[in-house]
Amino acid sequence: MNQIALFAAASAAITVAPGPDNLQVIARGVSQGRAAGLVAALGFAAGVVFHTTLAAFGIAALLRASPFAFHLVKLAGGAYLIWIGVKALTSRGLSEAHTRPPQRLSTVFRQSVLGNMLNPKVTLFFIVFLPQFVDPSAPTSVAVQMIGLGLVFMLETVVIFSLFGLSAGAIGAWLKRRPGIGVWLDRLAGATFVALGLRVALRD
């Protein structure tokens, strides 16, 4: 249960921090209204299923083939998370949401899903992030554990991104008036990534 709570907290911090996906949700909401922002949020959340499935079965196969290789993946993942954290800590943050031309809601959803699915960086993130909260010695299989974590991440994405989409106009105006807020959100995500990476490196 502590692992789930830690994962949920880390996922929330990562989802809230400025990034290409939530920036696009805000941009859709600003340019086309709340419905478009909400549809974009659902599209990006749906894409999480694809990455979770790839990561879950790939890591499970790796563990069956070589527990040592699984350990190396976790260590490499810890180093990667620290690197992402350092980049976020030195980022200049989010200053504004760029508007985009209006499109049909079905097109918005499709583009959001495909944009998320076809991003190899997201797949790599899930491969290194989810295993940090997996217990290979647990009675539940690694694949099932990772799918469960992916579903938690997806649900948080739906909730947080939907809030972004529904209040995009206000968020966009607020960020334009306070560009420094984006910097501090990046700092929060960066600190979360670094802490996770150190947790992996220092854990027995």
Stockholm file with secondary structure:
# STOCKHOLM 1.0

chainA/1-204         MNQIALFAAASAAITVAPGPDNLQVIARGVSQGRAAGLVAALGFAAGVVFHTTLAAFGIAALLRASPFAFHLVKLAGGAYLIWIGVKALTSRGLSEAHTRPPQRLSTVFRQSVLGNMLNPKVTLFFIVFLPQFVDPSAPTSVAVQMIGLGLVFMLETVVIFSLFGLSAGAIGAWLKRRPGIGVWLDRLAGATFVALGLRVALRD
#=GR chainA/1-204 SS CHHHHHHHHHHHHHHHSCCHHHHHHHHHHHHHCHHHHHHHHHHHHHHHHHHHHHHHHHHHHHHHHCHHHHHHHHHHHHHHHHHHHHHHHTCCCCCCCCCCCCCCHHHHHHHHHHHHHTCHHHHHHHHHHGGGGCCTTSSSCHHHHHHHHHHHHHHHHHHHHHHHHHTHHHHHHHHHHCTHHHHHHHHHHHHHHHHHHHHHHHCC
#=GC SS_cons         CHHHHHHHHHHHHHHHSCCHHHHHHHHHHHHHCHHHHHHHHHHHHHHHHHHHHHHHHHHHHHHHHCHHHHHHHHHHHHHHHHHHHHHHHTCCCCCCCCCCCCCCHHHHHHHHHHHHHTCHHHHHHHHHHGGGGCCTTSSSCHHHHHHHHHHHHHHHHHHHHHHHHHTHHHHHHHHHHCTHHHHHHHHHHHHHHHHHHHHHHHCC
//
